[in-house]
Each structure stands twice: as structure tokens, then as C-alpha cells.
Amino acid sequence: MAFLMKSMLSNQVKNLGLGGGGEEKKEENAPSDPAAAAGMTREEYEEYQKQMVEEKMERDAAFVQKKAERACLRVHLREKYRLPKSELDENQIQMAGDDVDLPEDLQKMVAEDQVEEEDKDSILAQLQNIQNMDMDQIKEKAQATFTEIKQAAEQKCSVM
């Protein structure tokens, strides 16, 4: 119990600054100027800080641009597949200044997809699909479906 009281009282006395503590503060030995702490002159330190701020701004601008490009891609895909629009994507595009386009690689991919879809939608493509169909198999499926419908109708209707 005496040990506990002694430690509590000595800690309180140290906090009051009345002495009693053998520890010295380390902050007194450190220089107050951050430039001196970094080992630079004041002008060098200011130039360094200025460069750091400029680099951070460039990184932030590039990041915003990339986010806007991704949002543009998502908007394009939503339009293509008729999905609901997202306000978040539109806000990101507006933050980048509305001059955002898809990256070149993605533009090439989109162009290739559009060419493929146009080919599929053309009359020639439909004619080729007709040629590739197996008419015998289609006839068999149609007959099987017709017989199934006929049997279902006979079971449900007492007149037939």
C-alpha cells in the first residue's frame, strides 16, 4: 500500500513541475525550426514544401481524371445495356470538367464491340444464321412441342 501511495504522489509531483523527476524533456534539445531539423536552409525547405504541394496537386488531378474516365466507361456500359444511371458517375465526370473521354485502349474495344454488333444485326448475318440451322432438328423440336401441348390439352379437357 505504501508503494502505491508513493508512486501516485511522485507522479503528481512530477506533473506539477516541482522537480522530483530525473527525466529531462527531449524537446528542449531539438531545434524549433523545421528547416533546421531537416538539415536545410529556410529557403531550401520552403522550396521543398512548395514542390511537395505541387506534386500532390498533380497526383490528385491525375487521380480525379482516372476516376472520371472509369465513370465515363460505366456510363457508356449503362447506356449500352440500358441500365439505370448513377448520379455518382455523373458527379465524377463533372468534377473532372466534362472533357473526359474513354482511354484509347477502351475506345478501341468499344469500336470493335460495335462492329461485331452491327455485323450480327445485318441482314447478311441473319441469312448466314439461317443457312447454319439444322432444319431436321427444328422440325423434330416443333413436333415434340406440338405433341406435348396436345397431350396436356387432352388431359385437361374432357371433350377431346
C-alpha positions as MATLAB code, in Angstrom:
seq = 'MAFLMKSMLSNQVKNLGLGGGGEEKKEENAPSDPAAAAGMTREEYEEYQKQMVEEKMERDAAFVQKKAERACLRVHLREKYRLPKSELDENQIQMAGDDVDLPEDLQKMVAEDQVEEEDKDSILAQLQNIQNMDMDQIKEKAQATFTEIKQAAEQKCSVM';
ca = [
       0.000    0.000    0.000;
       2.844    2.339    0.783;
       4.377    1.627   -2.613;
       1.130    2.536   -4.377;
       0.801    5.819   -2.456;
       4.425    6.732   -3.135;
       4.158    6.114   -6.856;
       0.904    8.084   -7.133;
       2.243   11.045   -5.214;
       5.588   11.135   -7.029;
       3.838   11.095  -10.416;
       1.652   14.031   -9.351;
       4.657   15.994   -8.129;
       6.472   15.401  -11.428;
       3.450   16.659  -13.333;
       3.353   19.856  -11.289;
       6.919   20.649  -12.318;
       8.235   20.973   -8.800;
      11.119   18.754   -9.532;
      11.374   15.328   -8.134;
      11.828   13.869  -11.581;
      15.194   12.995  -13.019;
      13.894   12.923  -16.571;
      14.666   15.853  -18.852;
      12.484   16.803  -21.746;
      13.850   15.845  -25.123;
      12.068   18.694  -26.894;
      14.382   21.271  -25.334;
      17.356   19.904  -27.265;
      15.537   19.777  -30.635;
      15.553   22.920  -32.809;
      12.226   24.713  -33.131;
      12.712   25.436  -36.856;
      11.586   22.511  -39.090;
      14.092   23.552  -41.763;
      16.967   23.168  -39.340;
      15.564   19.823  -38.217;
      15.582   18.622  -41.843;
      19.147   19.850  -42.335;
      18.245   22.540  -44.883;
      18.245   26.285  -45.051;
      14.975   28.107  -44.722;
      14.770   28.825  -48.483;
      15.522   25.197  -49.400;
      12.886   23.988  -47.001;
      10.263   26.374  -48.424;
      11.125   25.278  -51.980;
      10.881   21.641  -50.914;
       7.468   22.224  -49.324;
       6.310   24.042  -52.471;
       7.401   21.125  -54.669;
       5.641   18.666  -52.388;
       2.378   20.630  -52.635;
       2.661   20.852  -56.446;
       3.323   17.113  -56.757;
       0.355   16.353  -54.520;
      -1.878   18.561  -56.640;
      -0.686   16.809  -59.815;
      -1.336   13.388  -58.295;
      -4.790   14.459  -57.143;
      -5.637   15.835  -60.602;
      -4.467   12.612  -62.281;
      -6.495   10.584  -59.789;
      -9.633   12.629  -60.454;
      -9.061   12.225  -64.213;
      -8.756    8.433  -63.885;
     -11.885    8.264  -61.737;
     -13.755   10.304  -64.336;
     -12.551    8.025  -67.153;
     -13.793    4.994  -65.251;
     -17.102    6.730  -64.597;
     -17.359    7.537  -68.315;
     -16.851    3.867  -69.119;
     -19.528    2.859  -66.621;
     -21.932    5.424  -68.120;
     -21.219    4.032  -71.583;
     -21.884    0.473  -70.442;
     -25.073    1.516  -68.654;
     -26.337    3.162  -71.830;
     -25.379    0.147  -73.910;
     -27.156   -2.365  -71.683;
     -29.997    0.012  -70.724;
     -29.203    0.016  -67.025;
     -30.245    2.812  -64.638;
     -27.976    5.847  -64.489;
     -25.786    6.606  -61.488;
     -25.527   10.118  -60.073;
     -22.133    9.298  -58.577;
     -20.663    8.654  -62.034;
     -22.156   11.840  -63.421;
     -20.751   13.829  -60.492;
     -17.273   12.392  -61.027;
     -17.379   13.332  -64.706;
     -18.493   16.860  -63.834;
     -15.700   17.221  -61.262;
     -13.160   16.406  -63.973;
     -14.502   19.174  -66.156;
     -16.790   17.311  -68.587;
     -13.916   16.903  -71.081;
     -13.416   13.267  -70.178;
     -13.204   10.648  -72.892;
     -12.612    6.956  -72.779;
      -8.944    5.965  -72.826;
      -7.646    4.915  -76.266;
      -7.499    1.220  -75.375;
     -11.096    1.265  -74.222;
     -12.195    3.241  -77.281;
     -10.703    0.533  -79.499;
     -12.524   -2.162  -77.527;
     -15.829   -0.284  -77.767;
     -15.363    0.233  -81.504;
     -14.688   -3.490  -82.001;
     -17.815   -4.369  -79.991;
     -19.912   -2.011  -82.094;
     -18.603   -3.522  -85.337;
     -19.402   -7.025  -84.079;
     -22.912   -5.992  -83.050;
     -23.524   -4.316  -86.392;
     -22.409   -7.481  -88.153;
     -24.797   -9.555  -86.064;
     -27.675   -7.180  -86.789;
     -27.145   -7.062  -90.549;
     -29.334   -8.995  -92.991;
     -26.357  -10.947  -94.313;
     -25.565  -12.202  -90.841;
     -29.154  -13.324  -90.378;
     -29.063  -15.157  -93.707;
     -25.868  -16.917  -92.674;
     -27.525  -17.975  -89.432;
     -30.428  -19.436  -91.393;
     -28.006  -21.451  -93.517;
     -26.301  -22.791  -90.418;
     -29.554  -24.041  -88.897;
     -30.380  -27.731  -88.923;
     -33.910  -27.889  -90.312;
     -34.459  -31.520  -89.338;
     -33.668  -30.763  -85.715;
     -36.008  -27.759  -85.738;
     -38.824  -29.892  -87.204;
     -38.316  -32.539  -84.533;
     -38.443  -29.948  -81.757;
     -41.599  -28.395  -83.203;
     -43.322  -31.774  -83.492;
     -42.302  -32.751  -79.958;
     -43.622  -29.458  -78.595;
     -46.885  -29.862  -80.533;
     -47.453  -33.369  -79.194;
     -46.719  -32.230  -75.625;
     -49.234  -29.395  -75.939;
     -51.813  -31.755  -77.465;
     -51.364  -34.294  -74.633;
     -51.637  -31.570  -71.984;
     -54.828  -30.279  -73.598;
     -56.338  -33.783  -73.753;
     -55.668  -34.343  -70.059;
     -57.283  -31.040  -69.083;
     -60.248  -31.126  -71.446;
     -62.823  -33.905  -71.210;
     -64.302  -33.189  -74.672;
     -61.109  -34.089  -76.524;
];
